[in-house]
Amino acid sequence: MIRVARIVCVLGKADNGKFDAHRVKLVFHDSKYEVSAYAKKLRNQEFLVEILSALIGREIGLPIPEPIIAISLDGNEVLFASVDVEFPDLTRRLNVDNNKLMDTPENSALLKKVSEWIHIYDAIGFDEWIANDDRNLGNILFDGKDKFFLIDHNQAMRLPFAPETPIDNKLLLIKLLFTQDEVGKQRIKNHISAMVDGIDPNLPESIVNRLLAQYPGLDRTILTSMVDFLHKRLGHIPEIANQKIITHQMSL
């Protein structure tokens, strides 16, 4: 489900990010080998949101680094950590001026790669499902070829949040930037609907039950409210997609 590791070394602050993440070395109780990771101290609700989002995303096949419950050097704090996949984020590869993305052929080519990513439809649907409007260039990792990883989901599910409310879905905006035709837009909606149809609506509850069985000290009330939100929101995603993606034909 999710492993626990001990932080044995803090290497320094992460190069990017808004949540004071640090580069660390971890050791799992059943191993003598150190693992490189990023760790950050979060409030209890954000900690649980990060864990549940990562586990759900990985369960539906999205490339999200392994989440870890990390114990601080002094043993007094619990942090969220994720294994370092050793890919830089998109801010390191895009041309930015005064925090604004420049209109250059290089930037356009890289964003087009994002729009053509094999997991783009599932990632769009996932962000909408967990109400993650914090997707940005700093939490999309890229290997320089065709592999992307998604990180930093602790700003999702900002309860209380109406399950039918759309978010500012950044990945959808990128996809639409390179999809101007009616057929392509309808295809996006069809893919999102197919993704929703393929998800077991009881998946979040199943994951939470396993989490609580493994770690009964986790806050059951917060986790239950998250499960309730996700269960309700899943059915709204196709309609949200219809609202955002305007087409004049019903289906392909």
C-alpha positions as a printed Julia matrix, in Angstrom:
252×3 Matrix{Float64}:
   0.0    0.0     0.0
   2.39   2.69    1.22
   5.77   2.22    2.81
   7.34   3.97    5.78
  10.97   5.07    5.71
  13.34   6.95    7.97
  15.13  10.09    6.8
  18.85   9.57    7.35
  20.18  12.65    5.57
  18.82  16.02    4.44
  20.73  17.16    1.35
  19.15  20.59    0.99
  16.12  22.39   -0.36
  14.47  21.28   -3.57
  15.34  23.36   -6.62
  11.71  24.28   -7.19
   8.32  24.04   -5.51
   6.06  26.01   -3.18
   5.92  23.7    -0.18
   9.45  23.81    1.25
  10.36  20.37   -0.03
  13.83  19.04    0.72
  16.03  16.52   -1.01
  16.61  13.64    1.39
  17.99  10.14    1.69
  15.63   7.5     3.06
  16.14   4.03    4.45
  13.34   1.48    4.68
  13.26  -0.82    7.68
  13.84  -3.9     5.53
  16.77  -2.47    3.57
  20.23  -1.08    4.24
  20.29   0.87    0.99
  19.52   4.58    0.82
  16.86   5.92   -1.53
  16.8    9.46   -2.92
  13.52  11.27   -2.35
  11.83  14.61   -1.81
  10.15  15.22    1.55
   7.88  17.99    2.77
   6.09  18.75    6.02
   2.36  19.21    5.44
  -0.69  19.9     7.54
  -2.66  16.77    8.36
  -5.34  17.23    5.69
  -2.83  18.07    2.95
  -0.72  15.09    4.02
  -3.7   12.75    3.58
  -4.77  14.4     0.32
  -1.27  13.92   -1.07
  -1.19  10.26   -0.06
  -4.66   9.4    -1.35
  -4.19  11.3    -4.62
  -0.89   9.58   -5.33
  -2.29   6.14   -4.55
  -5.38   6.67   -6.7
  -3.34   8.07   -9.58
  -0.93   5.15   -9.51
  -3.84   2.7    -9.26
  -5.39   4.02  -12.49
  -2.05   3.81  -14.29
  -0.67   7.34  -14.11
   3.09   7.84  -13.67
   3.32   9.3   -10.17
   6.43   8.7    -8.03
   6.01   6.24   -5.18
   4.58   8.04   -2.12
   6.24   7.36    1.22
   5.49   8.17    4.84
   8.81   9.57    6.04
   9.97   9.85    9.65
  12.17  12.87   10.4
  15.81  12.64   11.47
  14.91  13.15   15.13
  11.95  10.79   14.91
   9.49  13.45   16.05
   7.79  14.39   12.77
   5.97  12.62    9.97
   6.48  13.99    6.46
   5.2   13.16    3.01
   7.93  11.95    0.69
   8.1   10.72   -2.88
  10.88   8.81   -4.59
  13.13  10.92   -6.79
  12.61   9.84  -10.42
  15.53  12.09  -11.44
  13.63  14.06  -14.08
  13.62  17.89  -13.97
  10.33  19.75  -14.03
   9.14  21.67  -17.08
  10.26  25.04  -15.7
  13.83  23.86  -16.23
  13.21  23.24  -19.93
  10.9   26.1   -20.92
  11.88  29.69  -21.66
  10.36  31.95  -19.01
  10.65  35.72  -18.6
   9.48  37.35  -15.33
   7.55  34.18  -14.46
   5.72  34.3   -17.79
   6.01  31.65  -20.46
   7.6   33.11  -23.58
   6.01  32.6   -26.99
   8.85  30.72  -28.66
   8.97  27.76  -31.08
  10.85  25.74  -28.44
   8.17  26.32  -25.83
   5.41  25.49  -28.29
   7.14  22.25  -29.29
   7.49  21.15  -25.67
   3.88  21.97  -24.79
   2.82  20.02  -27.88
   4.71  17.04  -26.47
   2.65  17.39  -23.3
  -0.56  17.52  -25.35
   0.45  14.32  -27.18
   1.52  12.45  -24.05
   0.15   8.9   -23.97
  -1.47   9.55  -20.58
  -2.83  13.03  -21.31
  -6.53  12.09  -21.29
  -6.28  10.13  -18.05
  -4.23  12.93  -16.48
  -6.85  15.52  -17.47
  -9.6   13.37  -15.99
  -7.57  12.63  -12.86
  -6.91  16.31  -12.11
 -10.59  17.07  -12.62
 -11.63  14.16  -10.39
  -9.44  15.17   -7.45
 -10.19  18.88   -8.09
  -6.53  19.69   -8.57
  -6.28  23.2   -10.01
  -2.67  23.52   -8.83
  -1.2   21.65  -11.81
   1.62  23.8   -13.16
   4.91  23.6   -15.01
   6.73  22.99  -11.74
   4.9   19.78  -10.89
   5.18  18.06  -14.25
   8.48  16.2   -14.58
   9.93  15.43  -18.03
  12.75  13.13  -19.14
  13.5   15.17  -22.26
  11.97  12.6   -24.62
   8.45  11.31  -24.06
   8.06  10.41  -20.38
   6.29  12.64  -17.86
   5.64  12.25  -14.13
   3.05  14.09  -12.03
   3.85  15.33   -8.52
   2.47  17.66   -5.81
  -1.23  16.98   -5.27
  -1.63  18.32   -1.74
  -3.68  21.32   -2.97
  -6.37  19.04   -4.41
  -9.74  18.34   -2.75
  -9.87  21.63   -0.86
 -12.79  20.61    1.29
 -15.47  21.8     1.49
 -15.63  21.95   -2.3
 -18.8   21.34   -4.32
 -18.29  18.09   -6.24
 -19.94  19.48   -9.38
 -17.72  22.59   -9.56
 -15.21  22.71  -12.47
 -11.57  23.55  -11.83
  -9.01  25.44  -13.88
  -7.69  22.29  -15.55
  -4.24  23.22  -16.86
  -3.63  19.98  -18.74
  -6.94  20.36  -20.55
  -5.97  23.9   -21.54
  -2.7   22.59  -22.99
  -4.54  19.86  -24.9
  -7.07  22.35  -26.29
  -4.26  24.67  -27.34
  -3.36  22.09  -29.98
  -6.89  20.83  -30.66
  -8.9   23.3   -32.69
 -11.09  20.98  -34.77
 -14.5   19.65  -33.76
 -13.52  16.01  -34.15
 -10.48  16.43  -31.93
 -12.48  18.22  -29.23
 -15.16  15.54  -29.26
 -12.44  12.91  -29.01
 -11.19  14.53  -25.78
 -14.68  14.32  -24.28
 -15.08  10.72  -25.38
 -11.75   9.74  -23.84
 -12.63  11.43  -20.55
 -16.02   9.68  -20.46
 -14.35   6.35  -21.21
 -11.89   6.96  -18.39
 -14.72   7.62  -15.94
 -16.56   4.5   -17.1
 -13.42   2.45  -16.51
 -12.95   3.55  -12.9
 -14.43   1.53  -10.06
 -16.39   4.16   -8.06
 -15.45   2.27   -4.91
 -11.71   2.62   -5.6
 -11.1    5.52   -3.16
 -12.98   3.7    -0.38
 -11.03   0.51   -1.04
  -7.72   2.37   -0.85
  -8.73   4.19    2.34
  -9.83   0.95    3.99
  -6.46  -0.6     3.22
  -4.68   2.52    4.47
  -6.57   2.49    7.76
  -5.96  -1.23    8.19
  -2.24  -0.6     7.77
  -2.11   2.67    9.74
  -5.15   2.93   12.07
  -3.81   6.2    13.51
  -4.63   8.15   10.34
  -7.54  10.58   10.58
 -10.58   8.53    9.6
 -12.9   11.57    9.52
 -10.82  13.45    6.95
 -10.3   10.34    4.83
 -14.02   9.55    4.88
 -14.9   13.08    3.73
 -12.42  12.73    0.87
 -13.94   9.4    -0.17
 -17.43  10.94   -0.13
 -16.26  13.88   -2.24
 -14.54  11.65   -4.82
 -17.5    9.28   -5.04
 -19.87  12.18   -5.79
 -17.51  14.05   -8.12
 -16.73  11.09  -10.38
 -20.2   11.17  -11.91
 -19.97  14.9   -12.65
 -16.77  14.71  -14.71
 -18.36  14.0   -18.14
 -20.75  16.95  -17.71
 -17.89  19.18  -16.57
 -16.01  18.16  -19.73
 -19.07  19.02  -21.84
 -19.23  22.47  -20.23
 -15.57  23.18  -20.91
 -15.24  21.68  -24.38
 -17.84  23.17  -26.69
 -18.66  21.08  -29.75
 -21.57  21.07  -32.2
 -21.7   17.3   -32.65
 -22.77  14.81  -30.01
 -20.31  11.97  -30.6
 -17.89  10.47  -33.07
